[in-house]
């Protein structure tokens, strides 16, 4: 059974939190060169501090 870590978010969850599209978030992640904190299968998980970096990049 996988352990749930509530401190990590997917790009989709970050997009929901910022009320923007997934594509904008993924593009910002790529432009900023942000590396995922964890990876499970094809899903990348990012820390909560990443949200503020992406929010700043989207402005």
N, C-alpha and C positions, 0 to 999 in steps of 0.2 A: 504494500500500500504506500503510495507516494506521500511524502510529508508536505503539507501546505505551508508556504512561507508567505504571509500576508504583506511583507515588506517589498515584495517583488511584483512588478507589473509587466504585462505584455504591451506591445505597441498599441494594440486595440483598446486596452484598458486606459492607457495614457490618453488616447484620442477621445474616449468617452469623457474622461475627467476634464479635458481642456475644451470639449465641445467642438472639435475639428475632425476632419476626415483622417482615416488610417493612413492614406497615402501621404498627407502632409507630415504626419508624425514620422513615418518611415523615411521620408526624404530628409527631414531634419536630423534624424539619427545618423543617416549616412553622411550628410554634409559635416556634421560635428565630429564624426569619427568615434561615436560612443560605442563601446564594447559592452555586450551583455554581461550581467553578473552571473547568470546561470543559463543553461541551455538544456532543454528537454525535448528530444526529437527535433522537430523543425521550429519549435517555439523558442524565442529568445525572451529572457526576463531581465528587466531593468530595475534599478533601485529607485526609491521615491525621490532622491535628489536629482535624478535625471529629468523629472517632470519640470522643475524650475528652469533647467537649461533649455529644454525644448520650448517651453513657453516663451522664454526670452528670444529664442531664434525665430519664432513665428511672428513676432511683432515687427 
